[in-house]
Amino acid sequence: MSHRLLVVGGGITGLTAGYRLTVDNPELDVTVLEASPRAGGYLQTGLLDDPVLDDLPIDAGADAFLVRVPWARDLCHELGLADELVSPSARQASLWLDGTLRPLPTPNVLGVPLDPATVADGLLEPEDLRLVAGDGVPAMALDPDADASVGSVVRACLGDQVFERLVDPLLGGVNAGRADDLSCEVMAPQLLGAARSPDGMLASLRRAVSGTDPTSPVFHSPQDGMERLVDALVSMLGDRFQTGVPVTGLSRGDGPEARWLVSTPTGTRTADSVILAVPAHVAADLVSPIDADAGTLLAGWQHASVALATIAYDRADLEVDPTQSGFLVGRREGLLMTACSFAGSKWAHLDHPERAILRVSCGRIDDTRPSEFSDKTLIESLRADLATTLGVEAPPTAVRLGRFPDSLVQFPVDHSNRIDQLDALLADSAPGVLVAGSVRTGVGIPACIQSGTEAARQASELAAGLAN
C-alpha cells in the first residue's frame, strides 16, 4: 500500500510541498487540499477595471521575490519559467520623513547606510553621520550565541536615528511589524552576523558588499505576475490539488495502522502524514486537540493585518520619477500608508503611456485602522496620503483594494527556539504531522518555498521509514 500524504493549504508553501513530493517521490499518494475556491493564498494577480489597462495583469499581493536566496529562483527555473522572469528597471527608493521625500542612501543593507556621503542632507544628524563613517563596533558586546531584536543590534552599533529613520521603515515594512520587537536572527541575519564581527557591523557589511555586482538583479518576478508561478504548480499537480475543501479537524485513528483522520465537510480522509501549510493560528486550531502545548505555541504568534490598494491615475494628473521604484513611510509620520510602489517605474512592462500605476500598502502590528475602516474610508484615506506625499488630488482612473487579514506573522526574539520546541512537541505527540509556512523562517516567497520543500523532504523520509 502506498504511503498517503495530505497537504492542508494551497498557498505557495502547500503547493510547493505537494509539487516536491509528487516530483521527487512519484510512488507516494499525495493530495493538496485548499479551503478557498482558488489557489495561491496571498499571491494574487488580476486586471484593473480600466479600459486602458484591461489586458495588463498586475499583482494584488506580493509582486517579486529575492534573487540572492535560491528557493524561488530555482523553482521558477525548474518549472520552465526562467525566460518569463523580469527584474525591476528602477533601483532607487525614497523615504517619507519629516514631511518630505528623501532618497534612501545607496549602497545600504536593509537600510543601514554604508557611506555617509550618500546620506541626503537632513536625513541624519552630524553625530549619526560620524557613526556611519566608522566601523560600527557595538557599544556593548553581543552574545555570540543568543538572538536579539533588530532594534537592539542596530542601536548598539549605529545609534537610535539610523535605526528609527532608516532600518525600521524598511524592515518594519516587510512584515508590518516593529523592528524593535523582531528577531534579528530571522529578519536580518546579515546584520546580526556583521554586528558580531570583531571588525564591526559596517566594516563587515562593506567588505561583503564590495564583492557583489551592484548591477545584478535583486528581485525577480514572472512578467505576467506571481500567480504565474501558482498556475504552473497547480498544472503540475493536476487532480492531486483540490479547492473548496476546508479541513475542520485532525485526529489519530485506531487500529494497527493508526493513520491520521482529516475531517472535511464532505467526509473524513485518512493519511499517514499531514503537512499543515496554513497560517499558525489556523494550525493551532487543528493541533490543539492532539497536543494542547503545541496548540498554545502556535496560537502565540502574533499576526498583522494589512491592505494593499492598486490605484491608477491618468498621466496628465500624475507623473512619477522613472528612476524611483517608490517610497517607504516612517512610523512616526502620521500617515496611514506604510509604502507606495511606482509599478510603472519599477517594472518596464507596467510602464503604460497613459497611466501611472501605484501600489499603496497600509497596516502595521500596532496600527489596526485599515481593518476597522470600510473600503470607502480606507481608499479615501490612502488618496489623502497620496495627495500629501505626491501632490495628486485628481480622481483615479481605477482602484482595486485587497485585504489580507492576519497575514503577516511576527517573529519575536528567540523565534527559532520556539520553532524547535514546537517540532519536538509534535514529533512526540503527533508523529507524521508537520507544520510548514511563513511561521517558520519568514514571510517572503523564497522562505515559504523553502519551508514547503523542507516539509516535503521530512514527509518523504517518514514514508521511507514506514516502508522499511
Buried (B, 14 or more C-beta within 10 A) or exposed (E): EEBBBBBBBBBBBBBBBBBBBBEEBEEBBBBBBBBBEEBBBBBBBBEBEBEBBEEBBBBBBBBBBBBEBEBBBBBBEBBEBEEBBBBBBBBBBBBBBEEEBBBBBBBBBBBBBBBBEBBBEEBBEEEBBEBBBBBBBBEEEBEEEEBBBBBBBBBBBBBEBBBBBBBBBBBBBBBBBBBBBBBBBBBBEBBBBBBBBEBBBBBBBBEBBEEEEEEEBEBBBBBBBBBBBBBBBBEBBEEBBBBEBBBEEBEBEEEEEEBBBBBBEEEEBEBBBBBBBBBBBBBBBBBBEBBEBBBBBBBEBBBBBBBBBBBBBBBEBBEBBEEBBBBBBBBEBEBBBBBBBBBBBBBEBBBBEEBBBBBBBBBBBEBEBBBEBEEEEBBEBBBBBBEBBBEBEEEBBBBBBBBBEBBBBBBBBBBBEBBEBBBEBBEEBBBBBBBBBBBBBBBBBBBBBBBBBBBBBBBBEBBEEEEE
